[in-house]
Amino acid sequence: MTTDPRREIVELLGEMCELSPDVRVGQLLAHLGFLGEDETGRTLWDLDDEQLLAVLYRHRAELLARQSISPPPIVIASDSGQSAPDSPAAGKR
């Protein structure tokens, strides 16, 4: 069974909108155009569906990787050099 690449593209665009809710659709399309041009040397207008799918999957993987990276804990030190009660290190001695 062959999947319709256009349907797959639309589904991936929807998923990326969920992964990056702060990004407007036009911004996402512009970004994908830059990525596509970087990968293929062709503008978004000239990319075929399979090339666009490759760009979409690469960008999706980057978005998912960013979400799996946890920021380092914030440690607040008081003047005495000991951790403040609100810090994750408080109470651990």
N, C-alpha and C positions, 0 to 999 in steps of 0.2 A: 504494500500500500504506500503510495506516495503522498506526502503531506503537501499542502498548499503553502509555499513559502510566504505568501502575502498574509495568510491567516496567522502563521507563526510570528511574523514581524509585528503584527498588531497585538498579539498576546504578549510578546516580549516588551513592547512599548508600554503596555498597561502595567506589567510587573515592575518596570523601571520607574514608572510614575509613583508606584507604591514604595519602592526602595528609596526614592529621593523626593519626598513630598514638597520640599522647599524649591524645587526646580520647576519652572514653567515649561509647558510642552514645547514652546518655541525655542527655549534655551536648550532643552534636551535634543531637539532636532538639529540645532546649530552645532552642539557639541558632537553629536554623532557624525555630522558632516565633516568636522575637523578630524575626528578619529579616522573616518573612512578615507579622507584625503591623505592622512599621514600613512595609513597602511597600504593604500593602493596607488596613490598619486592621482586619483580620479576624484572629481567632485561628487557630492551626493546625487546630483542629477544623473551622472554617468555610471553610478554603481549599479550592478545587477543585483537581483534579490539575494542570491547566495552570498555575495560580498557584504551586503548590508547585514545579513544574518550573522556573519562572522564578526562584524563590528559590534553588533548588539550583544552577542554572547560574551565577547571580550569585556565590554563595558559592564555587563551584568555581573561577571565574575569579579571585576574590580569593586563594584558597589557592595557585593556580598562580603568580600574580604575586608573592606573598611568597617563593616558592621560587626565583624567577629573580633576586631581588635578592641580590647578594653582599655580605656584611658588609665594611666597610672593613678594610684590613690593619692589624695591630697593630704599632706601631713602639715599640721599647723603647730609650730613650736612656740612655746611661751618664752619670756625673757630668761627664765631659769634654765632653758635648754631642754626641758621635758616637754613631751607632747601634750597638747591641750586635750581636754576631755572629748571634744568633738572629732578628734582625728582617729583614724583606724588603728594607729599604734598605741593609743591610750589604753592603759591597764595591762599592757603586755610588757613584762619585765623579766 
